[in-house]
Amino acid sequence: MANVFGKKWEGLALFSYEGWLKKEYRISEALLDLAREVEEEIRPLFSTIETTAKVNHARVLHAFLEEGVADYHFNATTGYGYGDLGRTTLEHLYSRVFGAEAALVRTAITSGSQALALCFFGVLRPGDELLILGEMYPTLQSIAGLKGAAPGSLKEWGVSCRQAGLDSDPAEVLRPNTRAVFLQRAAGYSHGSSLGIPVMAELMARFKRANPGLVFIVDNCYGEFVEMLEPTHVEADLVAGSLIKNPGGGLAPAGGYVVGKRALVEQVAARLTAPGLGAQLGPDPGGYRLLFQGLYLAPLMVAEALKTAVFAARLFERLGFTVFPPYQASRTDIVQAIDLGSPQRLLAFCRGLQRVSPVDSRVVPEPAYLPGYGGEVLMAAGTFVQGASLELSADAPWEPPYTAFLQGGLSYFYGQIGVLGAAQELLSAGLLPVSLS
Ligand SMILES: *Cc1c(COP(=O)(O)O)cnc(C)c1O
């Protein structure tokens, strides 16, 4: 295209994405060639992601229409927050979207870990047992008392926690005092498969045949809107997650949610506020618009994050790394694990990703202690909302095999630049296992 913008812009590839990447982002020609090939390879997978996203858009919008969401629902409330219409409408909306009887959706719930702690302490009583099937996220292990000696853990309260495999036979693992069963939908910090809804449904049905009174508590972090159904659409009794992950749609400034059976959600609400007070209190002085709008956008944002994850999986596989899940796998969460294999490579990966983040691009990530994780963690998180991981980010326990857990990307195109930034940093530092030419 002729340069019509005069001398100042000469040489700047204003109309070319690759021109920008080459000139302003310093992505090498060889890496761009590879990225082009990868895009061709992964494009067919995008239609599956979009099919799911369309169904989730339809479900979310329908809930807005059924609840008659109006602009006065966005207003802030103060004090006790009695009769807060915004809060109740938002919670009805979540119930509908998740196919649940009741919901708690609060910025006063700081994180996914806190939402799950509320579920555990709401349901379990001294002498009860919590059976953990499969993986449990590190912060939740601290809550359970399986790791370290966090004051106030379930263990300290006389609730025992036991871990068993996902393929366990209910007749063998259930005890008379097993009150609740915990399941984690995402793979978390492991290379175990995440639990898709059909598999989860079958597992829960099998255990409930053995004991219909069991309460299934599902950690839904990173799983929301990845499939067409949520755990509450099948047998789950209580499901919890974080609003700075999937359901906050990248807009929620803070918060967590719990959805599930009404009587159980009431027990959780009694832990959140106080026994006898429950869900009827709790103002939000900041107002609710971002929580409504975030939920509205969540199916799209999750689809963009999934496309970013697929691109990263294939690109890093082509660059000689072991990735999990592989790019063609059907996904049930938004996390992409990339085994970098050495501290130098992990540092370079996170440095490269951070450098092309919209916020804190001048920060250089270093491993640091993080509460609840039981060790040092390295993070790249150039996000608008602190620690938000539906925004493009990576975190990595600072230990072999030096795996980066990459997730998010509110736009596939920004996500792609982030992934290429990370790859370029490895290339520039001479740390790639394959030679690009
Ligand atoms: C993020 C996450 C949590 C909770 O983390 P918070 O930082 O407390 O929100 C729990 N389980 C899984 C699988 C997660 O990914």
The ligand as an SDF file (V2000), in Angstrom:
LIG
                    3D

 15 15  0  0  0  0  0  0  0  0999 V2000
   -7.3700  -20.6940   40.9500 C   0  0  0  0  0  0  0  0  0  0  0  0
   -7.8310  -21.9710   41.4820 C   0  0  0  0  0  0  0  0  0  0  0  0
   -8.3610  -22.0970   42.7600 C   0  0  0  0  0  0  0  0  0  0  0  0
   -8.5560  -20.9640   43.7170 C   0  0  0  0  0  0  0  0  0  0  0  0
   -7.6460  -19.9890   43.5970 O   0  0  0  0  0  0  0  0  0  0  0  0
   -7.8920  -18.5000   44.1250 P   0  0  0  0  0  0  0  0  0  0  0  0
   -6.6170  -17.8660   43.7620 O   0  0  0  0  0  0  0  0  0  0  0  0
   -8.1030  -18.6230   45.5790 O   0  0  0  0  0  0  0  0  0  0  0  0
   -9.0610  -17.9360   43.4350 O   0  0  0  0  0  0  0  0  0  0  0  0
   -8.7770  -23.3260   43.1610 C   0  0  0  0  0  0  0  0  0  0  0  0
   -8.6950  -24.3950   42.3440 N   0  0  0  0  0  0  0  0  0  0  0  0
   -8.2140  -24.3040   41.1060 C   0  0  0  0  0  0  0  0  0  0  0  0
   -8.1680  -25.5190   40.2410 C   0  0  0  0  0  0  0  0  0  0  0  0
   -7.7670  -23.0960   40.6300 C   0  0  0  0  0  0  0  0  0  0  0  0
   -7.3010  -23.0070   39.3950 O   0  0  0  0  0  0  0  0  0  0  0  0
  1  2  1  0
  2  3  1  0
  2 14  2  0
  3  4  1  0
  3 10  2  0
  4  5  1  0
  5  6  1  0
  6  7  2  0
  6  8  1  0
  6  9  1  0
 10 11  1  0
 11 12  2  0
 12 13  1  0
 12 14  1  0
 14 15  1  0
M  END
$$$$
